[in-house]
Amino acid sequence: MSEAKAIVPENDQATNVTEEQTVPTPATTDKTVRKTSEKADGDAKADAKKAEPKSAAKPAKAGDAKAAKGKSTETKVAAIPASVDVNEHAHPTRKPKLKTQDYEKILSKLQMELVKLQEWIKFKKLKVVVLFEGRDAAGKGGTIKRITESLSPRVTRVAALPAPTDREKTQWYFQRYIQHLPAGGEMVLFDRSWYNRAGVERVMGFCTEEEYREYLRSCPEFERMLVRSGIILIKYWFSVSNEEQERRFQERIFTPAKHWKLSPMDLESRARWVEYSKAKDIMFAHTDIKQAPWFVVDGDDKKRARLNVITHLLNMIDYEDLTPQPMVLPPRQEEGGYVRPPLSDQTFIPEIY
């Protein structure tokens, strides 16, 4: 196994502090000194008795205004717990964002490991299928691009199927996906897959209730059959928070180069957020099987999500480094009387830059 499978940035060792952990500040120290100076007066007992019932939201008297002011901040910090939205988050405490320099350095090393994995797949004639599913704008496409960036398209292919044609709608549901499965020595990355029926087709009403129920029965058996045939099946679900998805949609609306990423179905997914969540829960209940489990990716931080997925993918296949020895270029063939035709006979593109 290669050594670059778990690469951690140097500036990512800081520990997180929750809201319940209070640290004394200069302001709190001043309030304590003020409090003790007031106790030095003859009215210390009266002030202490009046301070206790103030937590019951009674209006403070004029004489006790200073004491109430000094105690309000301390009770607030202890009373407010850390609010956590557990709907779509595996890690509610966010890590600091990666610096671009650290991200690119780690990504470069991981991509070199992907090249080694590719050579191992070719050598061992492995058949690898990786499914990328999840919320719209959760980062599936960006992760696929970083995986395939340094790989050969003859070994690693991307299958991103369009909407089914009228003919394909009459076929067995899994039939249009089977033709994209890999042969020995290939890896196929599905940018959305046969799980369309469990998600968009279910929510948007593109399939009947009977077709949906049959899919939930057939899908686990179909995947078990793939695994028994020798296919390595890896499934990733990209999760993204409501706020982050909205921010990315807004960016796509106002960035001309990203308009193609936004479709009417994406807008509809925003309007039907809860329905998609329910469909995902049912899908997981039926298809999160032992032979092909779901791996959830926290996609709010794109850079970390990409690095985490690539690292996980590398660890899913036990590969070895088959990097060949450096090659030696042979000397160029002698011209042997060859005369090149004049350049004026060829049509060159305009040199604008």
Helices and strands as residue ranges (DSSP letters): H 26-39, H 44-51, G 52-56, G 62-64, H 65-79, H 100-124, E 127-134, H 140-148, E 156-159, H 166-169, H 175-178, E 186-191, G 194-196, H 200-204, H 209-228, E 231-239, H 242-254, G 256-261, H 264-271, H 273-287, E 294-298, H 302-316, G 343-345
